[in-house]
């Protein structure tokens, strides 16, 4: 918990950004996150969502704010508006629009599928992004590259294998990972990805339905890449439901090779979970690599 003066500092930052006075009358903790602390602050009929973390992690919040701004550019799908960020009382903070959650159930999933396809239609000339960010709490390099395969080899799979080695992964997993790196092109023999705007970390915990019934996505790890990477992530921890995928494919059909490549893309996230949490994610990653090596074109 921060001290009263620190909350006043955050209130002053909000006021400076809005160009009008704002005072925090109440602040309450909000659960649900494993990386940041989260609070709702209220005053004079207004409320904001505040994330807190260690002061040295401010750049993570700066990148998140930039990512939300990027996702808002095509006006395809709702995202929280970033308000301000900074340091106060030895902690970094990020203030976001406070959205009222709690809308309808999965009947809104077709709309989410259509909106995600529209987001993915927004593209760039190269793969990557204007700045690095994080995937979870792990640094995610995004240097622009003209070739998608090189980008994935270096900035995604290769980078995670380096982190896995630091985390004590077995030589067997690392050797298999290097073998997979060498044959990345086998998965793209007749498929040329576009540089689509991606959320980057689109699992079921990073979308919600507003009280208005409108879908919203948040906590991004933004970059421009193959849209299949976003779609694969939606399937990693339970999936978004058949209506979502049917609506997405009606708006922009996925390539037939996606069924194989989704394992390829989700390997990145499983390796990242091994780096962050250890445990059985190493054996899960090794099993995915074995499957991919046996199936490659």
Secondary structure, 3 states (H helix, E strand, C coil): CCCHHHHHHHHHHHHHHHCCCCCCCEEEEECCCCCCEEEEEEECCEEEEEEEEEHHHHHHHHHHHHHHHHHHCCCCCEECCEEEEEEECCEEEEEEECCCECCCCHHHHHHHHHHHHHHHHCECCCEECCCCEEECCEEECCCCECCHHHHHHHHHHHHHHHHHHHCCCCHHHHHHHHHHHHCHHHHHCCCCCCCEEECCCCCHHHEEEECCCCEEECCCCCEEECHHHHHHHHHHCCCCCHHHHHHHHHHCCCCCCHHHHHHHHHHHHHHHHHHHHCCCHHHHHHHHHHHHHHHCC
